[in-house]
Amino acid sequence: MAAFPFTIGATDGKARTGVLATPRGGIRTPAFMPVGTAGTVKALTVEQVAATGADIILGNTYHLMLRPTAERVRRLGGLHRFMRWERPILTDSGGFQVMSLSKISKVTEEAVTFQSHLDGSRHRLSPERSMEIQADLLGSDIVMQLDELVALPATPERAAEAMRRSARWGARSRAAFGMRDAQALFGIQQGGTDEALRRESAERMLETGFDGYAIGGLAVGEGHQAMVEVLDFAPSMLPADRPRYLMGVGKPIDIVEAVARGVDMFDCVLPTRSGRHGQAWTWDGPINLKNARFAEDEAPLDPASDVPASRDYSKAYLHHLVKANEILGQVLLSWHNLAFFQALMAEMRGAISDGRMEAFRRSFAARQRSGSDTSE
């Protein structure tokens, strides 16, 4: 029996709505998790994040174990108390950052050893250590197994090697985590774009048994079309009665296409990263507030939004803040973007419940294509 009950509310084709019940509150799915890499969703207070409608945020094992250290977070009461976020937290295992950010990393069957990107100090991360950091020191609600990620394109041999090591590490993660009532452990499917490897990964995950299942190893260089093709088969390999989490995705159009194929949970740094660089996501695609055409545009980004950043500030003012490199511009655009992503999830939950997900998917794609503006 899974640690957290997952109740499916409605289905429309492969798309579904649901609620993942945790001791810290329910997570409405499809769900987008803002990324709080180092114990903060960049540029925003927890009150601002909550105001967007987020039920859960993501924390990062790699960054927190290096600074301020997971042991210090534990001494200060755990990650929830440390950052003043009372709702659920999912922590990633640290594997992606070890591969992408460390100065030097070496993977063996036992663990991955690496040098910190901050000061060059050496560290070792094993499945057991990742479980200790996430579950016992940070105190996250949803813990991710340690896996090995490879960038795409990759040879079939390399993808198979990483997938099988991830499966073995998943079994070790489960053994170290044990069975808990107040915390859940998610496994991670790997296998690149190869259907047979994805199926083998799923079968091995099911043998181990997890509380939820993630689709890993996408949005790492394969492109939108290849990702969608994997999502045509990968989600259905995972249990229908447990949450399915697509890691590190992504753009709104990617999220909509994934929901239509049966995915329930998402995370990405895109909303806040875009906001820090002057880009706002809207129903008609992304717009670049650096563009001179907004210099005297008195309309807000979204007059129908409940979030002040979207509703109460003109594009002209936001253009000015971005051009003047004022911090407030980064705050407001990050806040707006997170609010848009949460509004998108709410719209999809409504569309699925009403049996109109396919019509929503087509309409959303058409608007995103026709309205995008990323020019200077």
Order of alpha helices (4+ residues) and beta strands (2+ residues): beta-beta-beta-beta-alpha-beta-alpha-alpha-alpha-beta-alpha-beta-beta-beta-alpha-beta-alpha-beta-alpha-beta-alpha-beta-alpha-beta-alpha-beta-beta-alpha-alpha-alpha-alpha
